[in-house]
Amino acid sequence: MKEFLFAALPFILCGLAIIVILMNTKKQTSKDNYLIEGMCLGLVFGSMIGALFSSQLGLCLSLGMLIGEAIGSYFKKDK
């Protein structure tokens, strides 16, 4: 079961994150949301989680950055 989760979960998370990013950035620029800040925080949290699983460091870094970017694109900046 653990092998299946490590094999299938990254593809599911990537698909969901790309859908969220595309839906939130249709009519706005990157200056209207927290996309960059979310990506940086996702990279930090991904490296923290990747340190726990030493064999999955690259996967955790890339997924953390992608998920952080999706979360950052969801929130709008106040003018």
QUIURLIN-V604898 format. One record per residue. N is the residue number from 1. OMEGA is omega in whole degrees, -180 to 180 (none if undefined). Layout:
N,OMEGA / N,OMEGA
This chain:
1,180 / 2,179 / 3,178 / 4,179 / 5,179 / 6,179 / 7,-173 / 8,-175 / 9,178 / 10,180 / 11,178 / 12,180 / 13,178 / 14,179 / 15,179 / 16,-180 / 17,179 / 18,177 / 19,180 / 20,180 / 21,-179 / 22,179 / 23,-176 / 24,-177 / 25,-180 / 26,-171 / 27,-178 / 28,178 / 29,-179 / 30,177 / 31,-179 / 32,-179 / 33,-177 / 34,-177 / 35,-178 / 36,-180 / 37,177 / 38,179 / 39,179 / 40,178 / 41,176 / 42,177 / 43,179 / 44,-180 / 45,176 / 46,178 / 47,176 / 48,179 / 49,179 / 50,177 / 51,178 / 52,179 / 53,-171 / 54,-180 / 55,-176 / 56,-174 / 57,-179 / 58,178 / 59,-180 / 60,178 / 61,-177 / 62,178 / 63,177 / 64,179 / 65,-179 / 66,179 / 67,176 / 68,177 / 69,179 / 70,179 / 71,179 / 72,179 / 73,-179 / 74,-176 / 75,-179 / 76,176 / 77,175 / 78,-179 / 79,none
